[in-house]
Amino acid sequence: MSLPFPILTAEEAAELIQHNATIGFSGFTPAGAAKAIPAALALKARREHAAGRPFKVGVLTGASTGPSLDGALAEAEAISFRTPYQSDATLRNQINTGQVRFVDMHLSLLPQIVRYGFLGPVHWAVVEAADITPGGGVVLTSSVGASNTYLRLADRILIELNANHPAGLLGMHDIFEPADPPARQEIPVYAPADRIGSPICVVDPKKIAGVVLTDLEDESGGFDEATPVTDRIGQNVSDFLVAELRAGRIPPHFLPLQSGVGNIANAVLAALGRSTEVPAFEMYTEVLQDSVIPLLEQGRCTFASTTALTLSPDAMRKVTGNLDFYRNRVLLRPQEISNHPEIIRRLGIISMNTAIEVDLGGNVNSTHIMGKTMLNGIGGSGDFTRNAYLSIFSCPSTAKDGKISAIVPLASHMDHSEHSVQIIVTEQGVADLRGRDPHERAELIIRNCAHPDYRDQLMEYLRLTKAGHAPLSLSLSHAMHRQFLRHGDMRNIDWEEYR
């Protein structure tokens, strides 16, 4: 097919982008992330720096990306500003040392914040596509994220036309962008499989500055093998949901699931897939991982709505090799829709996400180590937690070979408050916080979720904080964190030392 757009090399495309530009990149996790142009842009930044000239850009994406985008640009010291989420080690270090300004935000809010102009103009959209038409129709690849918004708002557009993703992906996307207030209407999604938009993004062809031809796999890596701890967490979540089903608090046909990213999420889905008491279920989530593919093939998961296929290369080839099967069972939406509070509340989503630490009030920290060191970001966990039918957070009860307890008197940073968090799960057990007052919650979390090495000292903290509606001591609430910073181990604390 002949295209009426300039065919450029990645280096030629990078030369079009100037210092201080704000770029909206495709990608939600490494799935569908632009690869060739950002890598070339990183090389340009190195050349400019070597010549004594400044070169940095503002980077907007859907969520995290891959080594060719966040990694390459960070290593070239080419990022001035980053939002909304990241997971690259070099970039993380630059954020925590103040070299890169980072704004952590709920993923459902990003597209409308960009539309409202809160982040300034978007100078460029750099988006990966499986196909493009002469009239400006763009078939996205393995994610949507915020690509549709960037394509519409950007002054100019560069397309990476990636032959590794077949044009047959047409029909797997559902592109819908809500109107801005006060003209916004109901978002008519009443079931995970409902389609409400277009299979393609349509842009003004005059904005397309060039097309770069690529043939690159997504840079999604695999996950670690399951461990006894992650398996136990997965089984505990499954057992809890089965008990809710038996009690009639989950309807017999079950409810749609949302699952976060990572090894624990995979373990939870695997346990649910194995359970003979959990009926076949649907997913309304933001990311599909490898663990969902066999569940779809086995009929355990009947439909999955998402914004990204965060799959290993082998799993992605399985999908693209059988598109007729998966096109009827998987739908890719913009993150603004996959994570939209209205839909999450309407469908009655069961949300399952991971925590760094949980405090005795039920508040969850999912972003900062020791309160100040950014890990990745809040991602979409808040979108689902605040609006879910059931909100579940899970984590191992300890870290650093037992030297850190995930259960602490007061979280060192709070992302999800006690008012949104309902269920806490570790390998030790489950704490159902629904209908419990603060003191009851605290005792339940200690008894059911804390590691045995920490239960007695956490109970002693409760004894010292009997008075008041909430068990809180301003002088002692972060004593376990201070104990770790002083002694390298949270265990065997002397509470008197911190009074």
Order of alpha helices (4+ residues) and beta strands (2+ residues): beta-alpha-beta-alpha-beta-alpha-beta-alpha-beta-alpha-beta-beta-alpha-beta-beta-beta-alpha-beta-alpha-beta-alpha-beta-alpha-alpha-beta-alpha-alpha-beta-beta-beta-beta-beta-alpha-beta-beta-beta-beta-beta-beta-alpha-alpha-alpha
